[in-house]
């Protein structure tokens, strides 16, 4: 699978930022602080990411981000 092939551009720029931070091991609270949004908004973005990419949880989302080279290993 090529970089980003599975999401086919479905993720918004903000969702991609959230996904990268999830893959780096950040908590929702830490992501919220980094992006200047509420933890509830982070949770909603993560729910959208999981739905759009058909993933089960934040661990599978982090694995996806690594496989898609969204972050360094």
WOJONOR-V667871 format. One record per run of one state. SS is the DSSP state (@ for helix, = for strand, . for the rest). FROM is the first residue (numbers start at 1). TO is the last residue. If there is no record, write none. Layout:
# WOJONOR-V667871
ss:SS from:FROM to:TO
ss:SS from:FROM to:TO
This chain:
# WOJONOR-V667871
ss:. from:1 to:12
ss:@ from:13 to:23
ss:. from:24 to:27
ss:@ from:28 to:35
ss:. from:36 to:38
ss:@ from:39 to:53
ss:. from:54 to:57
ss:@ from:58 to:67
ss:. from:68 to:73
